[in-house]
């Protein structure tokens, strides 16, 4: 174990890759929220609720496919680089967000919704002021799960030329340098923790006071 | 005034209607207690009045306005609604919960604040103590009171109450009932009050509407229902102790024999107490009569004999 190499990797070799990695996480995560959150919301509306089981089955099945395979499937269409990696990672991040959006909104008690309707709130007001706010903690858990998942999975982007921290780790694997693997993994771990903390902080600002 | 004309509701996927051709009138300022076993359609009727459920056929009017022609959200903002589970918004403070409908109606903030304070006081809560609290920090009784305050917020002429005191213990329930009746004396709201408890219906209702299997079985004053039950179902519902319940509906002053002022000797009751209370005192102390007082002043006597005659007469009005 060469501690100098370890420190060099940590402090000099990795930093440029950290930003790339962050982009590989934030872009798919943002896209996944944009797709999965509306899906989750629609599947809790009374007229579409009966499709929830089927849609979730498809998303669940998607989750059982290894991320590497998802990347491989898109390779022929999208070629190498950032784009196929982003698409694969987005698909991979959909399920936790959609599932928790459904769970969060469904967890709001019928009595509260009934009372809100009975007071004369429009369906939109009930959704934005009651269901969404009360379901938010559970929805945020889904987003955080996807975020942490994506930080780890984004390593595979390096295999299709998407770069990121995967470049450091795979270099370590290819050249039998555990220092590179260790330093890369450490950084990824720290990124996951940092992102989770940041999302928790954001949640604290949006959440109704008593749920904090 | 609330009026139902031949209202029927069949829920999708259900063969038998939940409510069958019910016609009912609740006069202005009157409490109508809808009572019956679970599944009899009483809650469905209530929910049709604020259009949380749409009737399959028939029409409903509030103050001669066909409610099917009113925007349902606007309709509901003008109707006080209290449910058993209360349904306070858990993420809003007491103050914000009570201010819910005024905010929907875009009242100015100053007026809302005043109104919230006034209402919390009216329902017997310490404004400064509870206003900033969240529902989970309150007792069951406090929550029920806030549910009532919220329903009264914009002073709606019509209120719908679905077992509003059902979720608290019997002692608190009695107190809430008394307090609400006191409020109603000055508010004079037109109220539909759903309950499965006949005693509560007798106490709260100016009129009682008895439901069974989706049908309106009998509609009348508590006295009419006790004296002349329409059928055996109503008889069972009011129970064997109809006579005693009748005594609960009549005040001592209505039955007593007036007497010159004097000092109370023996056991006494207040003129405004129920005759049932007088009977309880007689039984408890094994006496044949009680002195009736107004405050400290003796105004009459009530005897065992008078009570017996009254119950017997009321019973024979029923033709039985």
HADDOCK unambig.tbl for C-alpha pairs under 7 A between the chains (distance, minus, plus):
assign (segid A and resid 111 and name CA) (segid B and resid 85 and name CA) 6.25 0.50 0.50
assign (segid A and resid 111 and name CA) (segid B and resid 87 and name CA) 5.13 0.50 0.50
assign (segid A and resid 112 and name CA) (segid B and resid 87 and name CA) 4.19 0.50 0.50
assign (segid A and resid 112 and name CA) (segid B and resid 88 and name CA) 6.33 0.50 0.50
assign (segid A and resid 112 and name CA) (segid B and resid 89 and name CA) 6.11 0.50 0.50
assign (segid A and resid 115 and name CA) (segid B and resid 87 and name CA) 5.19 0.50 0.50
assign (segid A and resid 118 and name CA) (segid B and resid 76 and name CA) 5.88 0.50 0.50
assign (segid A and resid 118 and name CA) (segid B and resid 81 and name CA) 6.28 0.50 0.50
assign (segid A and resid 119 and name CA) (segid B and resid 76 and name CA) 5.74 0.50 0.50
assign (segid A and resid 119 and name CA) (segid B and resid 77 and name CA) 5.54 0.50 0.50
assign (segid A and resid 119 and name CA) (segid B and resid 81 and name CA) 6.63 0.50 0.50
assign (segid A and resid 119 and name CA) (segid B and resid 101 and name CA) 6.34 0.50 0.50
assign (segid A and resid 120 and name CA) (segid B and resid 73 and name CA) 4.47 0.50 0.50
assign (segid A and resid 120 and name CA) (segid B and resid 74 and name CA) 6.30 0.50 0.50
assign (segid A and resid 120 and name CA) (segid B and resid 76 and name CA) 4.56 0.50 0.50
assign (segid A and resid 120 and name CA) (segid B and resid 77 and name CA) 4.56 0.50 0.50
assign (segid A and resid 121 and name CA) (segid B and resid 73 and name CA) 6.30 0.50 0.50
assign (segid A and resid 122 and name CA) (segid B and resid 73 and name CA) 6.01 0.50 0.50
assign (segid A and resid 208 and name CA) (segid B and resid 91 and name CA) 5.93 0.50 0.50
assign (segid A and resid 210 and name CA) (segid B and resid 91 and name CA) 6.19 0.50 0.50
